[in-house]
Amino acid sequence: MKNYVLFATLVLVISACSNSNQRKQRANPLTQTELIERFQGIIDSAFRAVPEAKGMAMHVEAPTQEISISLATGWADEASKRKLKPNDPALIASITKTYLSATFLRLVEMDKLSITEPISTHLPDTLIEMLKTAGYATDMINVAHLNSQTSGIADYVNTADYMGRSEYEPEYVWTRDEQLKLAMTNPVIASPGDTFAYSETNNLLLGIIVEEITGKPFYTAMRDLLAYDKNGLHHTWFPTLEEAPKDLAPLVHQFATKYKVESFSLHPSFDLYGGGGIATTTKDVARFTQLFFSGELFNNPKTAELLYFQPVKIPENEYYMAHAKRQLGEFECYGHGGFWGTTTQYFPSLNASISIFLMERDAWPHYLGILEEVAKVISSNE
């Protein structure tokens, strides 16, 4: 609580300075050097107040203002005294869901499937039978339900075997089939479309549907359909499934102390098959986020309208096609977070994306204050 109060105080001080200089900044936009200093000051202040975060990396992408800045503070691996650098890669966990959703929407705009098509149309017969045996009406669950987490399909994460192995046998190599079978041991959550129930199983199924349609591994189809190279996503890959970019440092050391796991000992297959799995940099994530929400990722401008198909209420606000709406002070933003303390958010009023990695997942609430303060700087600089 003491650290939180200190950070809140620092936020108020920074906010007061930003507001008092708002007119001046609009008349005289900050230089690149001044923006870097301002953004670095925000994360440095946050890290001093919350050192248990271990390290913080951030990228700000605001093309209207020609801003593209990466920053970092703290440790990439405290045990080896490796300092965190702005372009160090990390596992982004559930932010991966947004990439898979974008792949699904690309297939929709290519007329390869319909957004409300039953999942039974594209799943293998053996998997359809397994789902039916577990009590799921596969003709009533559509692909949009998978993306909006409203399919009612149970989560394999909420099983004793999965949780126990993650803690006591972290190097265990999971297969996608194993995780799907585990999910079937839990009861049906709800009828499709009725209830928001976050389940990694939805994304395993969506990955399989992508494979059935494209004839490629889901991660290869994602790379091709989202045109990683063309779109400047040169540092984005699935560890163990794809080769890491040669010009990057090793992955950072990420922690989820509450769950008694950390990324160096936990095998990537723990979270690899579409619900999570991507490793990348804050810059690549922010770049993807900007392309995704601006519609530039798609060939048909109308495809971007499907991002907000079938909104469902969640505690924070609303959840759509693998992204959520959130209100941060005066700013509305859209994006996704990840298990390891990662987040990426798009601010429509600013046409800007901000991505943040914390090295300690337990410190994740603190990135909300950072996001808001960075957005204030961008806003006052217009």
C-alpha positions, -999 to +999 in steps of 0.1 A: +000+000+000+029+024+008+043+019-027+010+023-043+004+056-025+039+068-035+032+059-071-002+076-070+014+108-056+040+107-084+012+103-110-006+134-096+026+154-097+033+144-133-003+150-142-003+185-127+028+194-146+013+181-178-020+200-173-002+233-164+018+232-196-010+219-219-014+251-239+023+257-242+028+221-255+000+224-280+016+255-294+051+241-291+050+203-295+077+185-276+108+174-295+117+138-298+143+141-271+118+158-248+092+131-254+117+104-246+126+122-214+089+126-205+081+089-212+112+076-195+104+098-165+070+081-162+083+045-161+113+054-140+090+070-114+067+040-115+096+016-111+110+035-081+076+033-065+071-004-074+105-021-076+088-055-071+079-052-108+116-061-114+116-043-148+094-023-171+096-020-209+073+003-230+067+013-266+046+043-277+034+043-313+015+075-323+018+079-361-002+111-362+025+128-341+053+107-357+061+091-323+077+057-322+096+053-290+108+023-270+120+026-234+130+003-205+140+004-169+150-023-143+161-058-150+158-083-178+172-109-155+180-097-120+199-129-110+225-124-138+224-086-134+212-082-170+197-048-174+165-045-194+168-029-228+140-013-248+141-040-276+144-071-253+117-097-262+093-112-238+064-137-238+031-118-243+008-146-232-029-138-239-022-108-261-016-136-286-054-140-287-057-107-306-032-119-332-052-151-337-085-131-339-069-109-366-060-141-385-096-153-382-109-120-395-085-121-424-100-155-433-135-140-430-126-112-454-112-138-478-146-156-477-129-187-463-155-188-435-184-168-419-181-151-386-213-169-374-204-203-389-207-233-366-174-246-354-185-281-365-181-269-401-143-268-398-132-291-369-120-327-375-147-353-369-128-368-339-127-335-322-164-328-329-172-362-313-151-354-283-169-321-278-203-337-282-195-364-257-185-337-232-219-321-237-213-294-262-237-286-290-211-280-317-237-268-343-248-240-319-213-227-311-199-204-338-165-191-344-174-156-331-182-173-297-147-186-296-133-151-301-156-134-277-151-161-249-188-168-249-188-204-262-194-219-228-165-244-233-146-252-201-110-242-196-082-267-192-063-243-170-088-249-142-078-285-137-057-300-109-034-317-134-026-285-153-021-263-122-001-290-104+023-297-133+029-260-139+041-256-103+058-290-096+068-301-131+074-269-150+095-284-177+067-308-187+061-305-225+023-302-231+006-311-264-025-293-276-044-326-276-036-331-239-049-297-230-081-302-250-087-335-233-082-319-199-108-292-208-133-320-215-130-332-179-146-300-166-184-294-169-200-272-196-199-236-183-230-222-201-250-223-233-232-206-262-236-168-263-251-165-228-221-160-206-186-145-208-163-172-195-126-168-202-113-201-215-080-209-232-097-239-249-116-214-272-083-204-288-070-239-291-101-247-312-097-215-332-061-224-340-073-258-353-099-242-375-072-219-390-052-250-397-081-269-413-089-239-436-053-230-446-037-264-446-008-249-426+003-249-389-017-221-372+015-201-364+026-203-401-009-192-412-008-163-388+026-152-401+014-154-437-021-139-433-009-111-411+021-104-433+046-101-405+075-090-427+055-065-448+040-050-417+073-046-399+067-073-373+102-087-376+106-097-340+075-118-335+076-156-332+064-187-313+093-201-293+099-239-299+076-237-329+095-211-349+131-199-350+139-168-329+151-137-348+189-137-348+193-100-340+175-101-307+187-106-271+175-137-252+140-136-237+137-117-205+130-134-172+093-131-163+076-140-130+042-148-117+050-152-080+014-156-069+012-187-091+047-200-081+060-200-117+086-181-137+094-182-174+129-196-174+119-229-159+084-232-173+083-249-208+067-227-234+041-254-242+024-243-209+008-216-230+017-220-266-011-230-289-031-198-297-043-186-263-008-175-257+026-184-271+040-153-290+073-138-280+081-103-292+091-068-283+070-039-271+076-022-304+063-051-325+032-054-302+024-017-304+029-018-342+005-048-345-020-031-322-019+001-343-025-019-375-052-040-360-074-012-346-068+013-374-079-013-399-046-012-418-041-049-412-070-058-434-075-055-471-112-046-468-119-015-446-152-030-435-134-060-419-124-036-391-160-032-382-161-068-371-137-061-343-167-050-323-190-079-332-212-093-304-200-072-274-204-089-241-203-073-206-173-079-184-164-062-151-141-037-166-164-027-195-170-048-227-152-077-245-153-081-283-133-101-307-104-109-284-100-075-270-117-054-243-127-018-238-114+001-208-118+036-194-086+052-181-095+086-167-106+107-197-093+081-222-111+052-237-089+024-249-091-011-265-067-039-261-057-070-242-034-081-213-014-112-208-006-135-179+030-124-175+021-087-168+019-076-204-006-052-220-012-034-253-038-007-257-051+014-285-064+050-278-088+060-306-089+097-297-051+098-300-047+073-328-020+058-306-009+025-292+010+018-259+025-015-250+040-023-216+058-054-203+063-058-165+088-085-154+066-094-124+030-103-132+018-096-097+026-059-102+003-057-133-023-032-118+004-005-119+006-004-157-029+012-157-014+044-142+015+043-166-009+040-196-030+069-185+000+092-179+016+084-212-018+091-229-019+125-212+015+134-226+004+124-261-029+143-258-012+175-245+013+173-274-013+174-301 
